[in-house]
Amino acid sequence: MNFKESKAIYLQIADYLMEKILQGTYKESERIPSVRECAADLEVNVNTCMRAYDWLCQQEVIFTKRGLGYFVSDGAKHAILKEQREEFMNETLPEIARKMQALEISPDEIMEKLKNLQ
């Protein structure tokens, strides 16, 4: 995983895990990799992964079963979708619109490009 300097690594790990939930790699009520497994897979410090897991627990995306590990919460996928759609519509999209206007890119050009990407 390539980390960006603009965002804390533990939050990027949390984003990565939420993406895996959205993709269906980790399904609701199913176990996810342990903190140590995650750290080894992403080649980061165990404490960094622990912060990501703690953050996801606070967001009620995952939960822990003592002695068994971490599991995806029921309704996590829906909650992630709702939150990320809201963030996209309220933060990312207005930024994209400003950039399009500054670069004189039309919505038609964007639609054509999107069609070619699919």
Legacy VTK file of the C-alpha trace (Angstrom):
# vtk DataFile Version 3.0
C-alpha trace
ASCII
DATASET POLYDATA
POINTS 118 float
0.000 0.000 0.000
1.312 3.435 -0.916
0.651 5.956 1.809
0.133 9.666 1.225
1.685 12.253 3.480
-1.474 14.380 3.511
-3.401 12.006 5.798
-2.475 10.016 8.902
-1.438 6.451 8.063
-3.900 4.892 10.507
-6.765 6.727 8.761
-5.533 5.502 5.381
-5.535 1.958 6.784
-9.087 2.514 8.055
-10.077 3.751 4.577
-8.465 0.650 3.057
-10.429 -1.646 5.367
-13.674 0.229 4.692
-13.025 -0.143 0.957
-12.625 -3.896 1.481
-15.989 -3.923 3.265
-17.620 -1.996 0.403
-16.105 -4.407 -2.145
-17.476 -7.373 -0.196
-14.050 -8.778 0.673
-15.045 -8.473 4.340
-18.741 -9.151 4.842
-20.933 -8.079 7.739
-20.617 -10.316 10.826
-17.485 -11.948 9.375
-14.035 -11.884 10.928
-11.411 -9.560 9.476
-7.640 -10.063 9.677
-6.075 -9.582 13.091
-4.151 -6.417 13.857
-0.894 -8.346 13.463
-1.972 -9.850 10.136
-2.997 -6.428 8.886
0.306 -4.887 9.988
2.283 -7.644 8.277
0.245 -7.395 5.048
0.585 -3.602 4.864
4.146 -3.556 6.208
3.397 -1.083 8.994
3.843 -1.009 12.742
1.313 -3.048 14.737
0.473 0.046 16.808
-0.516 1.923 13.641
-2.940 -0.842 12.675
-4.230 -0.921 16.240
-5.077 2.796 15.970
-6.957 2.107 12.724
-8.905 -0.750 14.332
-9.675 1.388 17.399
-10.908 4.200 15.151
-13.111 1.776 13.181
-14.507 0.433 16.477
-15.365 3.983 17.559
-17.135 4.489 14.226
-19.001 1.191 14.855
-17.731 -0.249 11.562
-16.084 -3.195 13.321
-16.331 -4.740 16.768
-14.250 -7.144 18.812
-15.164 -10.483 20.310
-12.819 -11.203 23.167
-10.429 -13.979 22.219
-11.840 -14.305 18.696
-10.772 -11.106 16.962
-12.427 -8.310 15.043
-15.618 -8.586 13.033
-17.517 -6.346 10.625
-20.551 -4.774 12.292
-24.055 -5.351 10.967
-25.024 -2.374 8.821
-21.379 -1.324 8.337
-21.533 -1.354 4.543
-24.631 0.848 4.484
-23.141 3.272 7.027
-19.855 3.516 5.084
-21.705 4.110 1.808
-23.860 6.816 3.368
-20.897 8.606 4.966
-18.629 8.398 1.924
-21.366 9.463 -0.517
-22.109 12.459 1.691
-18.411 13.349 1.868
-18.061 13.010 -1.902
-21.108 15.151 -2.648
-20.295 17.874 -0.097
-16.499 18.038 -0.286
-14.991 16.249 -3.265
-17.534 17.151 -5.948
-17.481 20.917 -5.292
-13.675 20.776 -5.450
-13.849 18.893 -8.765
-16.367 21.437 -10.110
-14.064 24.343 -9.210
-11.117 22.592 -10.882
-13.197 21.859 -14.003
-14.219 25.494 -14.230
-10.639 26.711 -13.784
-9.402 24.307 -16.486
-12.394 24.985 -18.746
-13.414 21.336 -18.831
-17.051 20.775 -19.763
-19.336 18.225 -18.099
-19.646 16.560 -21.537
-15.874 16.019 -21.642
-16.024 14.430 -18.192
-18.903 12.153 -19.199
-17.021 11.021 -22.301
-13.922 10.269 -20.249
-15.981 8.367 -17.666
-17.521 6.232 -20.418
-14.030 5.364 -21.681
-12.871 4.400 -18.190
-15.594 1.778 -17.772
LINES 1 119
118 0 1 2 3 4 5 6 7 8 9 10 11 12 13 14 15 16 17 18 19 20 21 22 23 24 25 26 27 28 29 30 31 32 33 34 35 36 37 38 39 40 41 42 43 44 45 46 47 48 49 50 51 52 53 54 55 56 57 58 59 60 61 62 63 64 65 66 67 68 69 70 71 72 73 74 75 76 77 78 79 80 81 82 83 84 85 86 87 88 89 90 91 92 93 94 95 96 97 98 99 100 101 102 103 104 105 106 107 108 109 110 111 112 113 114 115 116 117
